[in-house]
Amino acid sequence: MEKRLYIGNISFKATEENIRVLFAEIGEVVSINFGTDARTGKPKGFAFVVMASDGEAQKAIEALNGTLLLGRPLSVSEANTQEPRERRDLDTDSGRKPGK
């Protein structure tokens, strides 16, 4: 069964391909969701990686947590299930008074 991992503290210079290559050394990477800012498209320093099995995911956590990638130690853990949130529209006034 597939397992989703959270990878934190990723260098802003890292690419999705850097992450894919690193995790593919451990096992089959099903997908990667690389966190980027919606407005700028710049990396946010985290990603979610889906490994093909629970065993491969556990091996990735054990082998890669704390591993340096482009000078920063990665934080690798099992991803928590996110509760659905209300979408915030970035283009609307959020109730603030003008000039504040």
Backbone bond lengths (Angstrom), bond angles and torsions (degrees), N, CA, C in turn:
res aa  C-N    CA-C-N  psi(-1)  N-CA   C-N-CA  omega(-1)  CA-C   N-CA-C  phi
1 M - - - 1.453 - - 1.531 109.67 -
2 E 1.312 116.24 138.39 1.465 121.03 -178.46 1.520 111.15 -64.53
3 K 1.340 115.00 150.71 1.465 121.01 179.06 1.512 108.99 -134.73
4 R 1.329 115.79 133.21 1.464 122.62 -178.21 1.525 109.35 -96.99
5 L 1.341 115.10 131.06 1.461 121.95 179.80 1.516 110.20 -115.48
6 Y 1.321 114.61 148.70 1.467 121.98 173.72 1.519 107.59 -103.19
7 I 1.327 116.40 129.68 1.448 121.34 177.59 1.519 107.39 -118.74
8 G 1.315 116.80 118.02 1.453 122.19 -178.18 1.513 111.96 -115.35
9 N 1.326 115.38 170.89 1.464 124.22 178.82 1.529 112.23 62.97
10 I 1.338 116.49 33.82 1.463 121.09 178.42 1.528 108.79 -78.36
11 S 1.318 115.63 136.07 1.463 121.14 176.66 1.529 109.30 -58.42
12 F 1.317 116.38 142.60 1.456 120.80 178.41 1.528 111.23 -69.00
13 K 1.329 117.23 -12.23 1.461 121.87 176.64 1.528 111.97 -87.09
14 A 1.325 117.58 -12.39 1.460 121.68 -177.47 1.524 110.93 -72.27
15 T 1.324 114.95 152.38 1.460 121.58 177.24 1.523 109.70 -115.99
16 E 1.317 114.79 167.62 1.462 119.86 175.92 1.525 110.25 -58.91
17 E 1.315 116.64 -37.08 1.468 120.82 179.40 1.529 111.43 -64.01
18 N 1.349 118.45 -38.36 1.468 121.28 175.80 1.525 110.66 -57.03
19 I 1.322 115.51 -44.69 1.471 120.94 -179.27 1.529 110.34 -67.64
20 R 1.335 116.74 -45.26 1.466 120.85 -178.93 1.534 111.17 -58.61
21 V 1.323 117.20 -47.07 1.459 121.27 -179.34 1.524 110.92 -60.96
22 L 1.318 117.08 -44.60 1.460 121.70 -178.89 1.534 111.62 -61.52
23 F 1.324 116.95 -47.07 1.463 120.57 -177.02 1.526 112.54 -76.74
24 A 1.320 117.80 -27.70 1.465 121.21 178.59 1.524 111.37 -67.20
25 E 1.330 117.29 -22.21 1.467 120.71 175.45 1.530 110.80 -66.51
26 I 1.325 117.36 -23.77 1.462 122.48 -178.22 1.526 111.31 -91.84
27 G 1.333 116.72 -40.92 1.464 120.61 -177.38 1.515 111.17 -175.96
28 E 1.319 115.35 -169.60 1.461 121.20 -177.04 1.528 111.20 -74.89
29 V 1.326 115.93 122.95 1.457 122.53 176.23 1.523 107.65 -92.43
30 V 1.331 116.36 117.65 1.465 121.38 -179.59 1.525 110.09 -80.11
31 S 1.328 116.43 -46.43 1.465 120.28 179.59 1.520 110.42 -159.23
32 I 1.337 114.43 162.03 1.465 121.91 176.32 1.516 107.52 -134.72
33 N 1.336 115.65 133.15 1.460 121.56 173.17 1.523 105.61 -117.46
34 F 1.316 115.18 103.95 1.455 122.83 -176.00 1.519 108.20 -88.67
35 G 1.332 118.36 118.74 1.461 122.08 -176.61 1.517 112.32 -68.14
36 T 1.346 116.13 121.40 1.463 120.97 176.55 1.519 109.99 -131.38
37 D 1.325 115.61 153.11 1.459 121.60 177.79 1.525 108.91 -69.33
38 A 1.327 117.57 132.41 1.458 122.43 -176.69 1.520 112.79 -64.08
39 R 1.300 117.07 -32.91 1.467 120.31 -177.84 1.521 113.74 -85.56
40 T 1.327 117.23 -41.42 1.463 120.38 -173.57 1.524 113.27 -101.42
41 G 1.331 116.86 -21.90 1.454 120.43 -176.78 1.518 113.90 78.50
42 K 1.337 116.65 2.40 1.468 121.06 -179.28 1.530 110.00 -78.34
43 P 1.327 117.69 149.94 1.465 121.36 179.55 1.526 111.99 -62.62
44 K 1.329 115.70 147.54 1.468 121.28 178.17 1.529 112.33 -100.60
45 G 1.320 117.93 -5.05 1.461 120.19 177.38 1.513 114.41 93.04
46 F 1.339 117.65 16.42 1.456 120.11 175.95 1.520 109.45 -146.68
47 A 1.344 114.76 164.09 1.463 121.01 176.76 1.517 108.53 -153.54
48 F 1.320 115.32 161.24 1.455 122.17 171.12 1.521 106.90 -116.15
49 V 1.322 116.41 129.92 1.456 122.34 179.56 1.525 107.37 -119.40
50 V 1.326 116.44 130.41 1.460 121.03 175.87 1.522 107.31 -102.87
51 M 1.334 115.07 119.47 1.459 121.95 177.05 1.523 108.31 -95.51
52 A 1.332 116.84 155.24 1.464 122.44 -173.65 1.529 113.79 -67.21
53 S 1.330 117.79 -27.33 1.465 119.61 -177.30 1.520 111.17 -144.52
54 D 1.324 114.95 162.14 1.463 120.99 176.39 1.531 110.54 -60.00
55 G 1.341 116.02 -41.54 1.463 120.64 -178.74 1.518 112.51 -62.78
56 E 1.342 116.39 -43.90 1.459 120.07 178.54 1.527 110.97 -66.20
57 A 1.318 116.30 -37.13 1.462 120.06 178.09 1.523 110.45 -63.76
58 Q 1.328 117.08 -43.46 1.463 120.84 179.49 1.526 110.68 -64.32
59 K 1.337 116.43 -40.74 1.473 120.11 176.88 1.523 110.63 -61.81
60 A 1.333 116.93 -40.79 1.465 120.82 179.44 1.522 111.05 -63.36
61 I 1.332 117.09 -42.26 1.466 120.71 178.26 1.525 109.86 -60.24
62 E 1.333 115.99 -49.15 1.460 120.77 -177.28 1.527 112.25 -65.67
63 A 1.331 116.99 -39.29 1.465 120.47 -174.84 1.529 113.51 -83.21
64 L 1.343 117.09 -32.44 1.456 119.34 -169.53 1.523 115.37 -107.96
65 N 1.326 118.70 -15.64 1.464 119.79 177.82 1.526 109.07 -62.99
66 G 1.318 116.63 120.57 1.462 121.69 -178.54 1.518 113.96 92.28
67 T 1.330 117.48 -6.60 1.460 121.75 178.92 1.523 110.36 -67.42
68 L 1.324 117.14 137.24 1.463 121.40 177.83 1.524 110.21 -77.98
69 L 1.322 115.16 130.38 1.461 122.18 172.38 1.515 106.69 -131.07
70 L 1.326 115.80 114.70 1.462 121.91 -177.34 1.532 111.91 53.08
71 G 1.338 114.65 40.51 1.452 120.70 173.71 1.517 116.63 86.47
72 R 1.334 118.12 2.80 1.467 120.11 179.84 1.524 109.90 -125.10
73 P 1.347 117.22 136.93 1.467 120.00 178.71 1.531 110.60 -76.29
74 L 1.330 116.01 124.02 1.457 120.48 -179.95 1.519 111.15 -73.03
75 S 1.306 115.25 147.73 1.454 122.74 171.79 1.526 106.55 -109.74
76 V 1.328 116.97 111.83 1.461 121.75 -175.98 1.517 108.53 -117.90
77 S 1.346 115.84 124.75 1.459 120.58 179.63 1.523 109.85 -151.99
78 E 1.326 114.95 167.94 1.461 119.31 175.61 1.525 108.21 -67.66
79 A 1.323 116.71 135.05 1.465 121.48 -179.10 1.520 110.28 -74.50
80 N 1.319 115.24 140.18 1.462 120.81 174.31 1.515 109.11 -80.39
81 T 1.316 116.69 153.03 1.453 121.02 175.32 1.513 108.17 -77.32
82 Q 1.326 115.71 128.23 1.462 120.48 -177.56 1.523 110.09 -91.79
83 E 1.310 115.18 133.89 1.449 121.12 174.49 1.526 108.81 -76.93
84 P 1.321 118.14 141.71 1.469 119.46 178.13 1.524 110.62 -58.67
85 R 1.341 115.34 138.48 1.455 120.66 179.21 1.517 109.22 -118.26
86 E 1.320 114.13 157.05 1.459 119.79 175.55 1.522 107.81 -70.96
87 R 1.320 115.94 134.39 1.464 120.41 -179.87 1.516 109.99 -74.02
88 R 1.339 114.50 134.13 1.464 120.10 175.70 1.517 107.54 -102.14
89 D 1.307 115.90 126.79 1.459 120.03 177.49 1.520 108.10 -81.75
90 L 1.314 116.57 122.31 1.465 121.13 -175.37 1.522 112.97 -75.15
91 D 1.336 117.32 -14.90 1.461 120.17 -174.94 1.524 114.27 -97.35
92 T 1.304 118.83 -2.02 1.463 119.83 -177.21 1.519 110.95 -101.67
93 D 1.313 115.41 159.08 1.461 122.09 176.77 1.524 107.35 -70.05
94 S 1.281 117.44 129.99 1.471 121.07 -176.89 1.513 112.45 -93.67
95 G 1.342 116.15 27.19 1.455 119.00 177.17 1.507 113.61 90.24
96 R 1.333 117.51 0.66 1.456 119.92 179.03 1.526 109.79 -79.51
97 K 1.304 114.59 149.80 1.453 119.68 177.33 1.522 109.82 -76.22
98 P 1.312 118.64 147.55 1.466 120.92 179.72 1.530 110.88 -55.49
99 G 1.327 115.08 140.22 1.458 120.78 177.94 1.518 114.09 82.58
100 K 1.305 118.46 1.04 1.474 121.21 -178.77 1.496 110.11 -108.57
